């Protein structure tokens, strides 16, 4: 079975389902009836769980996607969505068997930075894939590297950010966007990334450790100056349209995203 084709085919459906879950839309009586009458969904879910226990992650992911596509009103759809996302992240961070994983033997002159650029990934992800505590690598060392093609899709009306690998939905995050339609729409690229960013607020320099630094723990700046994706000091505002125009995430989630997406990652923002 062509895993990529399956993933592309269900991508839009998964986003729609995830948005509905994040928004906590109440099921209608009809939806509940359909969900309750889906024994096949329960059987498929049991198969997916069993495959995960046997460490057959790619096969388990296919079944999760099948449930989301064919049984979007199943009673356990929230659990399926969450476990599918967790599985995706586990596969990426572990660099297990996948068409996206390459094995690179370290050559003279290699550095983690050069390898990250070569394979369109991040130093953080290479280190995590290979359990590296520092930046030192040695000649002949074999490194497992996730070589994906991540892109980001932000829906302002739903306040959700979807991380994709090509057309495959990897994970959906709840975010905050601009008040008074302040977040620009269009296609952008991430051009700079910062850990513990300094916030320049109308000429005032706000250091990273300041409780007034609204950028939180990470910054990913767009090719539109002044706009980007960042963390927060107000996690209770996530899901609202309250920012000055940037996309705001919980710190733990922006740190996860930061570790995955390299500079030049495309970001699409829609109303």
N, C-alpha and C positions, 0 to 999 in steps of 0.2 A: 504494500500500500504506500502511496506517495504521501509522506507526512507533510511536506510543504504545501501540497495541493489542498490537503485537508485543512491545514491551518489557515490558508488564505480564504478558503470557502466559508469558514466559520468566523472570521475576524470581525466582521461588522455585527454579526449576531451576538458575539461575546461582549462587544462594547455596549450594545443596547441593553443586554441583560445586566451587565455590571452597573450601568448607570441607574437602572431601575432599582437594583439592590442598594446602591449607595444612597439614592434618594429616599429609600424606604417607602416606596409607593405601596399603598394598601392593596392587597389582592381583592378582586371582585369575587362574588360567589361563584361565578362561572369558572374563573381561573382556578379557584380552590378545588372545585369539582374535577377539573381536568387534571390538576396536579395529583389529587388523591387517587385518580383512576389510572395511574401510570406505573403499573408493576414492573414493566420493562425497564423503566428508569432506575428503579431500586435494584434490579438484577444487574444492570450495567454498573451501577455504583459499587456494588459488592465486588464485581470483577475488577474495577479500577483499584479498589483498596487492596485486593489480593495481589494484583500486579505490583503495586507499590511495595508491599511487604517482601516480594520476591526480587525487588530492586530492578524491575523491568519498567523503568520510568517512562521511556518513550511510548511504550504500549499503553501504559496507564493514562498518559496525557491524551492519546487519541480517543480513549473512551470518555474521559472527562469532556472533551470537545464534542463528542457525539451526543452526550447527554444535554449539553448546553444548546446544541443546535436543534435536536429533535424533541426535547422535553423542556422547553423554557419555562413552563409553569409547574414543574415538579415541585413537590413540597420541600425538598432539600436543595433547591437550586442555589441558595445562598452558601450552603456548605460546599457544594460542588464548585462554585465559582472561587471560593476562598482556597479550597484545596488545590484547584487547578493552578491558581496563581502561585501558591506556595511551591508546587511542584516545578513550575517554570523557573522560579528563582533558584530552587535547589539544583536544578540541572545546569543553570548558568554558573552559579558560584562553585559548584563542584567540578565543572568541566568534565563531566562524565561522557560516555559514548554519545556522539552526536555528529551530524554533518557539519556543524558549526565549530567543531573543535579540531585544532591542528596541533601536532607535536613539533616543536622547534628545538633543534640542537644548537646550543649556544656556540657562536663563532667568535673569533677574535674581533674586538671592537664593539660587540653587542652591549647594549645597556637596556634596562627596562623601559626607559623613555623611547629609545629607538624602536624596540620591539612593539611597544604600544602604538606608535605611529605607523609602523609597517603593517600591522594587523588590524588597524582601525579599532583599537580598544583603549583601555586605560591601564596605567601602572597599578592602580588599586586592584583591578580585577585580575591581572596577571599574578600579583602577589597572593591574592586570596585563592586563585585556582591552584596554586602550587605550595600553599602553606609557607610562604616566605615571610620571615619576621622583619627583614631589612631589604635594602635595595641591591645587595651584592649577589651577583650570579657568577658562575665559573665556567670555564671552557669545557665543552662537551656535555654540560648539563642539559637534560631534556625537560623542556617546559611545555605543559599543556596550556593552550591559549584558546580562549573563546573568541572566535572571529565572526561577530555578528554584524548586522546592519540596522542598528537601533534608530528609531525616529520617534518623535513625540507629537501627540495630538491633544490639543486642549479645547474643550467645549465650554465656553463661557456661560452659556445658559444653564448648564448642569453643574458647573464648577467641578469638573473632573478632568484629570490628566491621564491619558492612556499611553503607556509605553509599548511600542511595537518592535518586533524584529522583522524587518521587511513588512509584510502585511499581517503577520501573526501577532495577535494580542498577547502580551506577556503579563502585564499587570495594570490595573486601573487604580488611580489614587484620587481621593477627595482633596480638592485644593480651594484656595480663595483667589478671586480675580478682582479687577478694578471696580471701584465704586463709580457710579454715573457713566458706565460703559467705558471706563478708563483704560482697559486693556486693549491694545491694538490687535486687529485681525490681519491674517495674511501668513506668509511663509517666511520664517526667519532661520538663522543658524546660530548655534552657540559658538561664540568667538573667544570667550575667556571663562576660566573657572577658578574659584578662590575658596580656600578653607578658612573658616573664621574671618569673614570679610570685614573690613572697615567700612562704616557707613558715612558717606559725605552728605550731610543734611543741610542744604542751603548755606554752604560755607563752613559749617561746623563739623569737625572731625569726631565721629563717635566710634571709639575703639571696640574691638570684638567682645571684650569682657563686660562692656557696659550693659546694664539691664534695659537701656533705652535703644540698643541697637536692633532695629526691626528686621535686619537681614538674617538673623539666626546663625546657624552653623555653616551654611554653604551658600555660594553664589554661582550661578551659571548665566553669564551675560549674553544678550542677543547682539546681532549686528545692527540693531536699532538702539543707539546709545540711551542709557538710562533705564532700559527694560531687561528683565530676565526672570529666572526662576530662583527662589531663595527660600530659606527657612523662616522661622518665626519665633517671637517671644510671646505670642498670643495664640496658642493652639486652639483655644475655644472659638476663635473666629474662622477656623477652617470650614469651608462649605458656604461661605458668605461672599458677597461682592463688596469688599471693604478696603481693598488695597489702593495705592496710588497709581496702579496700572500694571504692576508686576504680578507674576503667578507665585502664590505663597503656599508652602507645604509645611507639614510637621517636620521637625528637625530630623527625627529618625528616618523618615521617609525620603527627605531630600538628600540625606547622606547616602542612602541606598541607591537612589537614582544617580547621584554624582559619581559613585564608584563604577557605574555601568556605561554612561554615555561620554564619548570623547568630544573634544573640540571639533566643530564642524557638523555636529549632529543637527539634523533638520527639525524644526519645531513649526507645526501648523496650528494656528489659533483660529477658531471659528466662533461666530455669535451663537 
